[in-house]
């Protein structure tokens, strides 16, 4: 079948990169039209209404939250001028609470890596260091900003779906470079020497031969610099070779300045970003899918859009290889006077909608996109002639008849689309069947506003009630203000109207609505069962972190595939030591785990957990099956991740630090100084005592050459270590159990409760 007649879900031959034919673009644009048509009166109608609910927008609002005739077409507002028109922000409150919960969970979650293959087990800890470095150092505040956007999309929008786009992004920028003729000659000489050595034309051990070649190259360079006729093309080509991205006209200008002044300053492209990138994308604003899509990674087609400036579009020619003809068709053809003619500014393949004054859904005006151009990227799955599926992408503009580049195969090793879709709910098999909080809370908010407005109106009337006047001559308006004197001719001329009491049934109804709302959305309320609140909070965090784990797995796999060695060299552990030297050291198969419990935000809960471990579990652990180091690590992480990250060592590092400290103490004893020995349980006495026992087993005569005073210090320290090891070990257990065993067991080599070393001394 000719390629121009193939549908977009079939590609010829092996399915690699290929030119995008007109029928393919036509089919992609037809998909765009279909998505726009089916979303206008379904998705966008709900989207506009739920945004109005969240942000409390309606016609004829006043800034002070009261009703006024001047914004009501000069008609008297009901029930009176200045009546309450409150913004009751229930939907916004619910969304913000869930967003904060999700962000706190993401920031406090402990990242663990587990090796799938046993040979990778020892590397798992370093992979966690890599991922934490990417999040905290490489992304920094962008990680928080994109998650905030994503959490708002997933919680507040309808459909409650958001995409976290994940890609390896390489962008270029310009910097000014100053170059002298001598520096250019050095670059040229080094290049000549490298070429000669690689080709075997010279012996690198023969200094005379190298010197002769260098002198000849220098003479050639000077001759080229001195002769415009002979050296123009040669030097221009070399400059473009050493500084990639410089165009011929700029290179010729630099060579001219080098000849005239001996130095030149010129802009040079450099790689500004070359790493993993994340971007939260809003459904039907940044990315678009057919409404019958089930799973994101199985979508037959989806689109992403970007509003770019001219500068950004021109930059993509360098960073992403967009063709000159495509760029010119999008932004217009440059004229002789420097202006551009044509182009497609403000043209939207996927328009955004608002409601007009009559309540109709209409397209947002193009003025909002002045100076911007909407570029669309289509992602789709297609099979080659062998029936093997692959994922492809095409960059195009809706009103341009050619694509920016060839159709390209997505070469990510994870084999999926570049991102992960987050849903708030899973109600059916369709991705878009997910309701947002603004949609769900709309009825509660509407009724609550009605009652709050009535309460506010009653408060105004009850606070300054109307005045009843009798037989009062109309001498002008009756003005009321604090401490004003009202002249009365006789008693009873003036009387405050006594307003009715506010209906208790309305107050009770507001309370019941609050209870129902808190129960449905899992908020704390004295009349809502705490286990319901806790269950909802835990599920929200679990569902969010499970999705976030899938996204971070993609990020990690991209790092394994593309992360440059110079970036890896920047990653250090807590001791400031370089962790990786090359990308080969981060290969392997790992599972990522994110751990966070919403109850960890309650210090009393953590104190209770710690008490149970200390007073109950450790008390009955007579066989010493519980390792306390993981417990301490977990509790400290749950109490404060930042403190844990700074303070915690793994067990091997902690034991090594204890051993080194005791070896230093032993050296001080050898020098005749008695080192301090803390008696507050702050060190591992048993481990230090075991160190001396191991030393004695290796060399039974280790203490025989010590002077009497040093032997006395040594004996005293060993005895104190034995006592303190028992006090903070065995005696603690005796305190828990209420007594000691009749036949105590001693460490190997011990006698009468004392180490063999002390006996030997």
Secondary structure, DSSP 8 states (H G I E B T S, - for coil): --GGGS-TTB--TT---B---HHHHHHHHHHHHHHHHHHHTTHHHHHHHHHHHHTT--TT--TTSB--GGGTTT---SS-TT-B-----HHHHHHHHHHHHHHHHHHH-EEEEEESSGGGGGGHHHHHHHHHHIIIIIITHHHHHHHHHHHHHHHHSSS-EEEEEEEEEEEEEEEEEEEEHHHHHHHHHHHHHHHHHHHTSS-TT-HHHHHHHHHHHHHHHHHHHH-HHHHHHHHHHHHHHHSTT--HHHHHHHHHHHHHHSEEEEEEEEEEEEEEEEEEEEBTTTEEE-TT---GGG-SEEEEEEEE-HHHHHHHHHHT---HHHHHHHH-EE-TTS-EE---TT--SS--EEE-TTS-EEE--GGGGTT-EEEEEEEEEEE-TTS-EEEEEEEE-TT-SS-SS-BEE---TT-S-SEEEEES---SSSTT----HHHHHHHHHHHHHHHHHHHHHHHHHHHT--EEESS----S-----TT-----SSTTSEEE-------HHHHHHHHHHHHHHHHHHT---TTS-HHHHHHHHHHHHHHHHHHHHHHHHHHHHHHHHH--HHHHTT-B-TTS-B--SSGGGG-S-EEEEEE--GGGG-HHHHHHHHHHIIIIIHHH-TT----HHHHHHHHHHHH-HHHHHHH---HHHHHHHHHHHHHHHHHHHHTT-------SS-S-HHHHHHHHHHHHHH-TTTTTTS-HHHHHHHHHHHHHHHHHHIIIIIHHHHHHHTS--SS----TT-BTTB-HHHHH-
